[in-house]
Amino acid sequence: MARVLLVGGGCAGLALIRELGAEGHAVRAVTRRPQRRAELEEAGAECWEGDPDRIGTLRYALDNVTILCWLLGAATGDPEAVRALHGSRLGMMLLRTVDTTVRGVVYEAAGPVGADALRAGTDEVRRAHDTHGIPYRLVDTDRADRAAWVAAAQAAMHALLGPR
């Protein structure tokens, strides 16, 4: 089974953690807030304290990871910082996957962060694919339908892993 690094996801991410764990995958979930540790661990994840606004805090989170899930379509905060999460920050993280155990990236290409940010993120993962051969899948399902969103994220991950 795979080790998955989940960056973002919020409450919907907790449901995804549970589903992936039920399939036998190991999930490492990133949080900026130490008070979320118990909630993430209860869902079945290994908690990693880090901040996607500071990519250096995530460098070692990629150790032995098979799939990177960048699920920040519902990120909130300063608009410039949110755009950076889907632009330069994502680009830096993708560069860190080169020559590692990461076999693919799942990018959340839907959400309230805005079309420009999501388009920039989609461009980043496509550029990483074209430049470094990093396989990717896009999740463009609305989180409002949590079950459909979780299923879409799982399907994207399964597509990257290939046949079982």
Protein Blocks (a to p, Z undefined) as FASTA:
>chain_A
ZZdddeejijmlmmmmmmmmmnopacddddfblklmmmmmmnopacddddfklmmlmmmm
mgopabdcddfklggcjfklmmmmmmmmmmmmmmmmgopabfbdcddfbdjkbjklmmmm
mmmmmmmmmmnopacdddfbdfklmmlmmmmmmmmmmmmnopZZ
